[in-house]
Amino acid sequence: MAALLLVLLLAVVLFGVGFALKVLWWFALAVLIVWLIGFLARTTSASGRRSRWYRW
């Protein structure tokens, strides 16, 4: 009985980790798309040089 509970607990933990990793991959993809859009859509300044779209 204890072995069955241990296997079920392991399955639940692995399912949770797999779900969390999948969510993190989708989040990373969304951040990458936003970064690419910002990088490609940056504006040019009055002097003709391209300026940064972020404030680092």
Long-range contacts (C-beta under 8 A, 24 or more apart in sequence): none
